[in-house]
Amino acid sequence: MVQSAMNEGDIAGRWTCELILKRDVFSTVERGRLRTEHGEVDAVLRRLDAVPWWSRPLAQLLFAREVRALKLAPPGTAPALLYGGRDRLVRAFIRGVPLHIAKPHGDIAYFRFAKTLLHALHRAGIVHNDLAKEQNWLRTADGRACMIDFQLAAVFMRRGKLFRIAAYEDLRHLLKHKRRYAPAAMTASERRVLARKSLITRVWMATGKKLYYAVTRGILNFSDREGGGNRLIHDAPKIAARLKEHPQVRDAAVVAYPDRRAGIGLYAFVEASGVHEPGLRDFINGLAGISPPERMQIVDVLPRKADGKLRDEILQLVAMNQIDLVDPLIAGDAERAIVTRIIAGRQNLRDRFAF
C-alpha cells in the first residue's frame, strides 16, 4: 500500500491509499483506509490537488456540491461523509456493484427500496441530478439500492419550482432503469412520468447536452460510460474482435477494472484451447494505437445466458476481484462449475473495485 501525500492537518497521516480508482480533469478518486478514533474503516477519497489549473474552478464547484450534499443527506440515502476539507473529502465505502453489472431483472424489491430512498433524499431538500447513469446506482450485497457520486447534487432551502423539476427528473431517471429491468412492475402513474419530460430537460437535450458532449468527448476526449472510460469504449471492442480472429479462440470478452498502475485497466477473458497467453499477446500487438490488456485469462469455457450471450456481469466482478458478489448471480450448478474454475484462475488478486 502507498501513503497519499496529505496537506490538510485534520487528515494528514490518517489516510492510506490502496488503489487509485479514477483520475480525470476534475479529481482523483482513491480507495483506501481512514484511521478514526474508532479504528480504521474502508473509505473512498476524492482529491483536487492534481487537477489542471484550467479545470480547477469547475472542479472546486463540483467538489463543494458533493461535500454539502453528503453532509446534509439523511442517513442511508448517501455514503456517509467522514471528512470534508478544502480539496479533499472522504466518504464511506459502499460494498456493492453498479446497476449495469448487477442487472436486477425482475427485482421489484430493489426498485421499491430505491424509490423510498430517493423520496427520503428529496424530503431533505436534496436532488442528485445525475441518476441517468446506471453506475451511480449500486446494488449492495444484501440486495438494497444505494446512490453514489453527488458531484452534481443540489441542496434547496425551499421546495420551489426548480426543486420540484429537478426532483421529478431524478424520479424519471430511476423509472427508466425500472422499466429496463422490471417492466412488469411499472404502474400506470410511473408510465405517465416516463412519458413526460420537463421543459428544462427538453431544452437541455436539444442544446446543452450536445455542447456538453462536444466539449467532454471531443475537446477533452473524456468518457465515462459504465465507469470504464475511453479504453472500455474504444480499445476493448477492437481487442475482443482481434482475439476472435485467432483460429484457436472460440470467444472473448474484454472488461474494464481499476488498475493500480494504469488507472483503468482492461481484463481479457479468452475462451480457447491449445494456445498460451504470450502467443495471444503477440497476435494482438499489431493493433495500431491500442494498448494491450493489462490482464488476460484463458479459460476452457465462458459463462453464457440461455440465448448464448456471455455473462459479462459475472466476468466484470471477477476482473474487479469482487468474488463475494458473484454467487447471487449464478443461475445453476453447471454455471457455478464454470465460474468456479474461472475464479480459481483469476489474474487480479490485489486490486478491488470500490464505490
N, C-alpha and C positions, 0 to 999 in steps of 0.2 A: 504494500500500500504506500501511497505517497501523501505527504502532508501538504495541503494547499497553503499558499502564501496569503496570510490574512493581515490586513492593515487596521482593522477596526478592533479596538481594545476589548469590546464585550465578547468577541468570538475568537480572538487570537489564541491559538493553541488548543482550541476545543473541537475543531473540525478536522476530520481525516477523510480525504478523498479516496474512494476505491475505484471509481470509474467515471470518465467523462461521458455523459450521455449525449450531449448535443452542444455544438458550438456554431453560432452564426453571428450576423452583424448586430444582433440585439442583445445577446447574452451568452454566457457559458453555463451549462447545467451539469451538475455533478451528482453522483450517488455516493453516499458515504455514511459516516457515523458522527454524531454530535454528542459530546460529553456534557451531560446535565448534572444537576445536583442529585438526581435520582439514578444516575448511571448513564451508560452510552445507549443511544437509540438510533435506529435506522432512519435516515433522513435524505432529503434532496435539497441541494443548494443551487441558487441562481446568483451569478455574479456578473458585474458590468465592467470589471477592470480591464478586460481585453477587447472591448468594443471599439471600433474606429471612431475618430472624432466627429465624422460627418453624420454618423447614425446615433451618436450619444444622446442628443436631445429627445429623440423619439424613444430610444431605449429606456431613458430615465422616466419618461411618461408612462410607458407600459409597466415598468418596474413598480412605480408608485401606485398604479391602479391595482396591481396584484397584491401588494402589501396591504393596502387599505381593505380590499375585499376579503382577504384571508383573515384579517384582524377582526372584522365585523361579522363574518359569516357564522350562523348558528352551528353549534357542534354537530358533526356528522354530515353537514352539507358540503364541506370542502376540507381539504387536508389542513390539519392544524398548523398554524404559524408558530414556529419555535423560536425564530429570531428574525427581526426586520431592521436592518441598518440602512446606511446611506446608499450603498451599492451592493449589498448582499442580503439575501433572505434565505432562511432555512425553513422548510416545511416538512411535515411528517411524511414518511414513505408509506405508500398505499400498495399493498400486495394485491395485484390484480392485472388483468390484461385488457387491452383496448377492445372496443366493440367489434372492430373489423376482424379481430383474431378470435374473440370468444364466439361470435356469430350465434347469439341466443335465440335460435329459431323456435318459435312457439313458446318461449319462456314468458308467460303472461306476468308472473310474479316479479320478474326483473323490471319490466316496464311500469308496473303498478308502483313499485318502490321508487323508481326513477322519477315518476310524476310527483309522488309525495315529497321527495327530496327537493325537486325544483320549486314546488309551491312554498316549501319552508324557506328556501333561499329568497324567493320573491317577497314573502311576508316581512323579511328583514330589510327590504328595500334594495336588494342587490340583484342585478341581472348579469348573466355570464357573457353574452354577446358572441360566443364562439362555439356553440353547441352543434353546428352543422358538421363539424369534424368528428368522425367516429372515434379518433384517437383521444378525444377529450372526454369520452365516456368510458369508464372502466367497469369490468365485471369482476368482483372480488372472489376469493376462493370459496366463500360461502354463498355465492350467487347474488349478492346485492349490487346495486349501482353506486357509482361514485363519479363526481365531476372533478376534473383537474384543469390546469393551465388557465389561470384567471387574469392573464395579462390584458385582455380586452374588457374585463368586467367593469361595471359602473355601479356606484353607490348613490342612491337617491334619498334625499331627506324627505321629499314629498312624492306621493304616488300620482304625479301629474300625467299628462297625455303622453309625454315622451317615455316615461317609465312604463306605462301600460303597453305602448307599442313594442318596446324592447322585450318586455316580459312575454308578450304574445309571440314574438319571433322565437324566443327561447323555447316556448312550448311547441311551436310549429316544427322546429327542427327536431325536437325529441320525437314528435309524432311521425316525422319522416322515417326515423330509424325504426319506430314501432311498426310502421306499415311495411317496411322491408323484411323484418324478422318475425313479426307476429300479426300478419294482416287480418287473420280471422278474428282477432280480439279488438279490432278497431270499432269504436262506437260511431253512431251517426253524427254526434256533435264533433267528435275528433276528425271525422272526414270533412266536415264543413270548415274546420280550422285549417286543414291542409289545403283546401281548395281556394282559400282567400289569403293572399299575401298582403301585407300592409303597403301603403303608398310609398313609404320610405324605402322599403325593400325593393319594390318595383323600380324606383328611380335608381337605387344603388346598383341593381343588376344591369340596368341599361347604360349606366355611366361610370360610376366609381369603381365597380368591380372590374370592368375592363381595364381601367387605368391601373388598378392595383396589380392585376396580372401582368400588365405591360412592364411595370416597374420591378416587381419581385421576380418574375420569371424571365423577363427579357433583359433588363439592365443589371439586376443583382444576381441573375442566374440562380435564384433561390426557389426551392420547392420543398414542401413538407407533406406530401401525400402519404398518408398512413404512417407518418413519423419516420419514413425511411430516406427522405431527401432525394437528391438528384441521382445518386448511384442506384437506388432501387428503381427509379423511373427510367433512367437512360441506359445504365450499364447492365442491370440484371437480365432484362429480356434478351439482349444480344448474347450474353454469356450462355444463357439457357439454350437459346436457339443453336449456338455453335456446338455446345455439348451434344445436343440431339443429332447433330450431323455425323458424329463418330459412329462407325459401324458396330461397335460393341456396346453402345449406350442405348438403352430402351426408353428412358425418360429422364428428365432432370427438372429440378426446382431450385431457384435462387431466391433467398430471402435476406432481409437486412437485419442487423443487430448492432447494438452499441459496442464498439471495439475500443480497447484501452489506448491503442496507438493511432488508429485511423479515424476515430470519431464514430463514423458509421461504417461498419464492415459488412461484407457480403459472405453468405454461407451457402455453398452449393451442395445440394443433395443429389447424388447421381445414381440412378438405377442401372447397373451394368454388370457384366461378367467378363472375366479374363483380361482386365485392364487395371493398371495401377495409377495412383494419383500423379506421379511425375509425367507419365505419358499423356494424361488428360490435360495437365497444365501446359505442356508443350503444344498440345493441339489447339488450345485457345489463346496462346500467346500472340498469335498473328492479328488479333482484333485491334484495329487502329484506334488509339486514343482511349482504350478501355483497360482499366487496372484489373488484374485477375482477382478472383475472390480470395479473401483472407483465409477462409477455411473451406475445405472440401471433404465430403464424406461419401464413400462409395458403398452402396447397400445392395442386397440381393433383390429387394422389392420395397416399393414406397407405399404408404397407406393411401387408399383411394375411397371415394364415396361410391354409392351404388351405381351412379351414372358414369363411373370411370375417372372422374376428375380427382386430382390429387388433394389430399387433406392438408392444404397449405398452412392452416391454423395450427395443426399439430407440429409440423416441421418448424414453424416460426417459434413456437415455445421451446422446442429442443435447441434451436440455434441460440436462443436467449438464455438457455440453461434454467428455465423455469419449469423444471420437471414436475414439481408438486402440483402444477395446474393442468397437466396433461391428462391425468386419469379420468376426470369427469367428461372429457370429450370423446373417449374411446367407445366405439359402437358395440364391440363384442369381443369374444375370446380370440378369434382369428386376427382381428386388427390389433389386439393387445400384444399378441406374439410378435407381430411385425414391428410395432412401436418399441417394444422392449428391446429388440435387437438393435434398433437404431439408437436408442438411449444409451445402451451399453457401449456403443462405439462412437459416441458424440465427441466432437473435436473441441468444443468450447466448455472447458471445465472451470474457468475462473470468472469470466465476465457474466454479469447478470443484468438483465434489463429491469429498470425500475421506473416508477412514475411518481 
